[in-house]
Amino acid sequence: VMVIFSSCGETKKQSSIVGNWQGTEWLVSGKPDNNATTTSFTFDDKGAYTFVNAGTTEKGTYKVENDMLFTTPTGQQEIMVKIAKLTKDSLVFDMNRSGQSESLTLVKK
């Protein structure tokens, strides 16, 4: 029974992340970073994503497992970030880049 509830939760998160998301706040070690407003994600319902940051575009595939988002940019290795919050209109990622904590807040367009 627990497996059924777990897989239903993952399916709900996977479907909840689908859409266009615009960055509103990016904290690096607790301090604001200016990249937030130039950052966006688009997740489709077939497992493909597009990430735009300061004019640079990255495309690939994604999956959601538990509270983790796994993205695999085309031709590169898989990247994992923690989904700290996911509601119908907001998404927060907690990340760690070379030992430096980061938090990215996005809102649904």
N, C-alpha and C positions, 0 to 999 in steps of 0.2 A: 504494500500500500504506500509506503514512504517513497518508493521509486516513482510511482505515478504522480504524487504531489510534487516531487522534485522536478520531474520533467515538465509538468504543467507550468511551474514557476519559471523555468528557463524559457519555455515557449512564450510566456507572457512578456518577459524581459526582452527577448529577441524581437517580438512584434512591437513593443513599446519604444524601442530605439529607432525604428524605421521613421525616416523623415529628414527634414533639413534643419540643421542646428547651427546657430550663430554664437560665437564666443562673446561673453560679456565681462568676464574677469579671469585673469591668469595670475596666480600667485606663485612666486618662486621664493622658497624659504620664507614664506609669509609676507613677502613684499610684492606689490603690484608690478606686473610686467606689461609693457605696451603692446604685446602681440595679440591680446585677446580679441580686439575688434576686427583684426585682419584674419581671424581664424574661423573656419567653418567645417562642418562635417555633413555629408549626406550618406545615409544608410538606406539601401533599398531592401525590398522584401525577399530578394533572391540571394542575399549574402554578399553583395558588392558594396563598397564604400568609396567615397571620394573625400579627401582631406585637403583643404586649402589653407595655407599659412603664408601671409605676407607675399602673395602672388605666386608661390610655389604650389603645384598641384601633385598630389599622390593618389594613386588608385590601387585597389586591390580587393581582397575578400576579408570578411569578418565573421566572427561567431561570438555568441554570448554564452558563458558557462558560469553558473552561480552569480557571483558579483564581479566577474571579470569580463573584460572585452578583449578579445584576441583579434588583432588585425595583421594581415600579411600583405605588405605592399608588393606589387608585381615585381618578381625577380629578386626579392629580398627575404629576410628571415622574419618570422612571426614576432610581434610585439604584444605585450600584455599590459593593460592598465586596469586599475580597480575602479569599478563603478560605485562611487560613494553615495550617489543619489540619482534616481531615475523616476520622474513623474511624467504626467502627460505633457508638461510644458517646460521642464528643466532637467538638465543632465550635468552631473559633476563627476569629473575624473580625478582620482588621486594617482599621482605618478611619482616615479623616482628616476631622475636622470643623473647617473654617475654619483649617487649618494646625496643628491640635492632634491629635497621634496618639492613637488609642484602640485597645484590644484587648478584645474580648468573648469570654469562654469560656462555652460552653454544654455541658450533658450531656443525653443522650437520656433521656427519661422512660420 
